[in-house]
Amino acid sequence: MALRRFFELLMVGFLAVGLTGCDVDVEDQGELPEVEVEEGEAPDVDVHGPDVDVQEEKETVTVPDVDVDTEEKEVTVPDVDIDVPEENEN
């Protein structure tokens, strides 16, 4: 379970580095399209929800009693070095 969590966090780290480790040069700024918008009106809606009555009562249920032992193990993990490209002056 802990090893799986470690690898999940490692993958999130790779994703973050992959997204921030890129050099993007914008060649054309582009422009927004021209649009015409007319006002509208939302429809009239009459909604009747159900009446809900919630109460609490005590119940006795059987639940497991679990004891978990942990131990340390040595595992091989990746060591990643990433060289980020330098920014161009545009």
N, CA, C and O of each residue as an XYZ file, in Angstrom:
360
protein
N       0.832     -1.191      0.000
C       0.000      0.000      0.000
C       0.872      1.248      0.000
O       0.627      2.173     -0.775
N       1.892      1.285      0.863
C       2.777      2.448      0.929
C       3.607      2.558     -0.343
O       3.880      3.665     -0.809
N       4.009      1.426     -0.910
C       4.781      1.444     -2.147
C       3.935      1.980     -3.297
O       4.430      2.732     -4.136
N       2.683      1.601     -3.336
C       1.793      2.102     -4.383
C       1.612      3.610     -4.237
O       1.629      4.334     -5.233
N       1.441      4.082     -3.024
C       1.295      5.524     -2.773
C       2.562      6.265     -3.204
O       2.490      7.352     -3.778
N       3.731      5.662     -2.919
C       4.996      6.260     -3.321
C       5.054      6.420     -4.836
O       5.427      7.483     -5.333
N       4.688      5.372     -5.573
C       4.730      5.450     -7.028
C       3.693      6.428     -7.574
O       3.948      7.078     -8.588
N       2.534      6.549     -6.932
C       1.547      7.544     -7.352
C       2.110      8.945     -7.198
O       1.970      9.771     -8.099
N       2.746      9.223     -6.064
C       3.355     10.535     -5.851
C       4.508     10.767     -6.820
O       4.711     11.890     -7.283
N       5.259      9.723     -7.129
C       6.355      9.838     -8.082
C       5.824     10.202     -9.467
O       6.413     11.037    -10.153
N       4.726      9.587     -9.882
C       4.140      9.887    -11.189
C       3.605     11.314    -11.238
O       3.721     11.977    -12.268
N       3.023     11.794    -10.149
C       2.562     13.182    -10.092
C       3.750     14.119    -10.231
O       3.658     15.146    -10.902
N       4.861     13.770     -9.602
C       6.076     14.575     -9.731
C       6.584     14.604    -11.158
O       6.963     15.664    -11.655
N       6.601     13.451    -11.833
C       7.017     13.407    -13.233
C       6.109     14.269    -14.100
O       6.585     14.979    -14.986
N       4.817     14.210    -13.851
C       3.866     15.009    -14.619
C       4.115     16.492    -14.404
O       4.097     17.268    -15.359
N       4.346     16.891    -13.168
C       4.598     18.304    -12.876
C       5.873     18.779    -13.554
O       5.903     19.870    -14.123
N       6.924     17.974    -13.500
C       8.185     18.353    -14.148
C       8.014     18.372    -15.660
O       8.554     19.249    -16.334
N       7.279     17.424    -16.193
C       7.056     17.379    -17.635
C       6.304     18.591    -18.141
O       6.571     19.076    -19.241
N       5.369     19.085    -17.352
C       4.597     20.248    -17.780
C       5.371     21.546    -17.606
O       5.169     22.488    -18.373
N       6.245     21.614    -16.624
C       6.985     22.854    -16.385
C       8.360     22.836    -17.026
O       9.012     23.878    -17.081
N       8.817     21.716    -17.504
C      10.152     21.618    -18.065
C      10.201     21.841    -19.556
O      11.119     21.351    -20.214
N       9.241     22.568    -20.119
C       9.192     22.831    -21.553
C       9.419     24.313    -21.805
O       9.047     25.153    -20.985
N      10.028     24.631    -22.937
C      10.215     26.012    -23.364
C       9.279     26.240    -24.537
O       9.456     25.639    -25.596
N       8.291     27.097    -24.360
C       7.291     27.354    -25.391
C       7.475     28.770    -25.906
O       7.456     29.722    -25.126
N       7.653     28.919    -27.222
C       7.778     30.226    -27.860
C       6.515     30.488    -28.664
O       6.174     29.707    -29.552
N       5.810     31.588    -28.361
C       4.591     31.951    -29.076
C       4.988     32.809    -30.267
O       5.548     33.891    -30.092
N       4.702     32.336    -31.482
C       5.085     33.059    -32.686
C       3.988     34.015    -33.137
O       4.297     35.078    -33.675
N       2.735     33.676    -32.939
C       1.626     34.528    -33.361
C       0.705     34.703    -32.163
O       0.213     33.715    -31.618
N       0.462     35.946    -31.743
C      -0.354     36.212    -30.562
C      -1.821     35.852    -30.787
O      -2.531     35.542    -29.831
N      -2.281     35.888    -32.026
C      -3.672     35.566    -32.307
C      -4.598     36.684    -31.884
O      -4.141     37.709    -31.378
N      -5.888     36.503    -32.082
C      -6.868     37.506    -31.675
C      -8.195     36.827    -31.396
O      -8.465     35.724    -31.872
N      -9.015     37.508    -30.615
C     -10.326     36.972    -30.284
C     -11.289     37.193    -31.443
O     -11.174     38.194    -32.150
N     -12.231     36.284    -31.652
C     -13.212     36.490    -32.720
C     -14.227     37.561    -32.321
O     -14.483     37.785    -31.138
N     -14.796     38.213    -33.329
C     -15.851     39.191    -33.073
C     -17.185     38.448    -33.056
O     -17.493     37.684    -33.971
N     -17.966     38.678    -32.011
C     -19.252     38.004    -31.884
C     -20.310     39.012    -31.473
O     -20.003     40.029    -30.852
N     -21.549     38.726    -31.822
C     -22.684     39.535    -31.387
C     -23.523     38.678    -30.451
O     -23.851     37.533    -30.762
N     -23.862     39.247    -29.306
C     -24.608     38.502    -28.299
C     -25.860     39.280    -27.945
O     -25.805     40.481    -27.682
N     -26.994     38.581    -27.939
C     -28.253     39.196    -27.524
C     -28.642     38.606    -26.176
O     -28.411     37.429    -25.899
N     -29.240     39.459    -25.343
C     -29.646     38.981    -24.026
C     -30.774     37.971    -24.153
O     -31.539     37.986    -25.118
N     -30.861     37.115    -23.186
C     -31.904     36.107    -23.170
C     -32.620     36.116    -21.838
O     -32.368     36.976    -20.993
N     -33.510     35.164    -21.651
C     -34.259     35.073    -20.402
C     -34.306     33.618    -19.978
O     -34.588     32.731    -20.783
N     -34.031     33.386    -18.722
C     -34.093     32.028    -18.196
C     -35.553     31.591    -18.083
O     -36.424     32.417    -17.811
N     -35.825     30.315    -18.286
C     -37.204     29.841    -18.184
C     -37.681     29.837    -16.730
O     -36.879     29.705    -15.805
N     -38.985     29.983    -16.543
C     -39.575     29.867    -15.211
C     -39.690     28.383    -14.872
O     -40.227     27.594    -15.649
N     -39.181     28.025    -13.712
C     -39.177     26.622    -13.302
C     -39.767     26.529    -11.906
O     -39.399     27.301    -11.021
N     -40.683     25.586    -11.702
C     -41.284     25.347    -10.397
C     -40.936     23.913    -10.000
O     -41.465     22.961    -10.574
N     -40.053     23.761     -9.026
C     -39.571     22.440     -8.629
C     -40.049     22.128     -7.221
O     -39.900     22.940     -6.308
N     -40.627     20.940     -7.054
C     -41.059     20.474     -5.741
C     -40.249     19.228     -5.409
O     -40.424     18.185     -6.038
N     -39.360     19.336     -4.417
C     -38.554     18.195     -3.993
C     -39.291     17.369     -2.964
O     -40.305     17.807     -2.421
N     -38.788     16.174     -2.691
C     -39.441     15.315     -1.701
C     -39.185     15.826     -0.284
O     -38.191     16.509     -0.032
N     -40.077     15.495      0.626
C     -39.866     15.778      2.041
C     -39.046     14.627      2.616
O     -39.421     13.463      2.481
N     -37.937     14.954      3.252
C     -37.041     13.937      3.798
C     -36.993     14.100      5.307
O     -36.743     15.192      5.817
N     -37.236     13.000      6.022
C     -37.187     13.000      7.476
C     -36.042     12.084      7.896
O     -36.091     10.879      7.652
N     -35.014     12.648      8.523
C     -33.839     11.879      8.927
C     -33.793     11.824     10.446
O     -33.909     12.844     11.125
N     -33.621     10.618     10.966
C     -33.511     10.422     12.402
C     -32.312      9.524     12.680
O     -31.824      8.840     11.780
N     -31.841      9.525     13.909
C     -30.739      8.657     14.311
C     -31.245      7.625     15.300
O     -32.107      7.905     16.132
N     -30.691      6.427     15.193
C     -30.991      5.400     16.168
C     -29.734      4.562     16.374
O     -28.921      4.429     15.460
N     -29.575      4.010     17.541
C     -28.395      3.216     17.874
C     -28.604      1.779     17.412
O     -29.667      1.193     17.617
N     -27.568      1.223     16.782
C     -27.570     -0.168     16.340
C     -26.238     -0.790     16.740
O     -25.227     -0.092     16.819
N     -26.229     -2.067     16.988
C     -25.000     -2.792     17.274
C     -24.631     -3.584     16.028
O     -25.420     -4.382     15.523
N     -23.410     -3.345     15.543
C     -22.941     -4.049     14.349
C     -21.595     -4.696     14.655
O     -20.867     -4.250     15.541
N     -21.277     -5.743     13.916
C     -20.002     -6.428     14.072
C     -18.997     -5.797     13.120
O     -19.247     -5.680     11.921
N     -17.850     -5.391     13.673
C     -16.799     -4.785     12.852
C     -15.509     -5.561     13.065
O     -15.304     -6.119     14.143
N     -14.637     -5.613     12.070
C     -13.383     -6.351     12.231
C     -12.399     -5.595     13.114
O     -12.366     -4.365     13.124
N     -11.603     -6.354     13.852
C     -10.521     -5.793     14.658
C      -9.228     -6.243     13.987
O      -8.837     -7.405     14.098
N      -8.566     -5.322     13.290
C      -7.407     -5.666     12.474
C      -6.156     -5.049     13.077
O      -6.127     -3.859     13.389
N      -5.128     -5.864     13.238
C      -3.824     -5.380     13.678
C      -2.872     -5.491     12.489
O      -2.743     -6.559     11.890
N      -2.212     -4.394     12.149
C      -1.309     -4.374     11.004
C       0.107     -4.131     11.494
O       0.379     -3.151     12.187
N       1.006     -5.036     11.127
C       2.417     -4.875     11.464
C       3.136     -4.315     10.242
O       2.837     -4.697      9.110
N       4.086     -3.407     10.474
C       4.859     -2.846      9.370
C       6.328     -3.145      9.586
O       6.781     -3.348     10.712
N       7.057     -3.169      8.494
C       8.492     -3.366      8.552
C       9.130     -2.541      7.446
O       8.479     -2.208      6.456
N      10.401     -2.215      7.615
C      11.109     -1.457      6.596
C      11.798     -2.422      5.646
O      12.396     -3.412      6.067
N      11.701     -2.110      4.328
C      12.375     -2.894      3.312
C      13.127     -1.931      2.414
O      12.708     -0.789      2.229
N      14.224     -2.386      1.863
C      14.985     -1.571      0.932
C      14.527     -1.916     -0.477
O      14.555     -3.077     -0.887
N      14.099     -0.881     -1.221
C      13.633     -1.073     -2.586
C      14.407     -0.133     -3.500
O      14.937      0.885     -3.054
N      14.469     -0.477     -4.771
C      15.128      0.365     -5.759
C      14.107      1.346     -6.318
O      13.031      0.952     -6.768
N      14.458      2.630     -6.286
C      13.569      3.668     -6.811
C      14.318      4.454     -7.873
O      15.546      4.528     -7.826
N      13.607      5.046     -8.835
C      14.288      5.800     -9.894
C      14.867      7.109     -9.377
O      14.300      7.750     -8.492
N      16.004      7.495     -9.943
C      16.640      8.782     -9.667
C      16.667      9.517    -10.999
O      17.418      9.137    -11.897
N      15.858     10.567    -11.140
C      15.663     11.239    -12.418
C      16.281     12.624    -12.373
O      16.002     13.401    -11.461
N      17.126     12.939    -13.359
C      17.679     14.273    -13.534
C      17.094     14.851    -14.814
O      17.114     14.196    -15.856
N      16.572     16.073    -14.746
C      15.953     16.712    -15.903
C      16.642     18.039    -16.151
O      16.764     18.858    -15.241
N      17.101     18.259    -17.397
C      17.691     19.526    -17.799
C      16.622     20.328    -18.524
O      16.153     19.921    -19.586
N      16.233     21.468    -17.956
C      15.202     22.325    -18.533
C      15.862     23.237    -19.559
O      16.899     23.829    -19.259
N      15.291     23.374    -20.780
C      15.894     24.252    -21.782
C      15.852     25.703    -21.330
O      14.936     26.122    -20.623
N      16.872     26.473    -21.755
C      16.924     27.883    -21.410
C      15.898     28.649    -22.230
O      15.546     28.240    -23.337
N      15.415     29.771    -21.680
C      14.417     30.578    -22.375
C      15.074     31.389    -23.475
O      16.182     31.898    -23.306
N      14.383     31.507    -24.614
C      14.835     32.379    -25.696
C      14.336     33.781    -25.428
O      13.243     33.957    -24.889
N      15.110     34.770    -25.792
C      14.673     36.151    -25.600
C      13.892     36.580    -26.832
O      14.488     36.861    -27.872
N      12.559     36.636    -26.732
C      11.685     37.064    -27.841
C      10.965     38.309    -27.456
O      10.180     38.837    -28.244
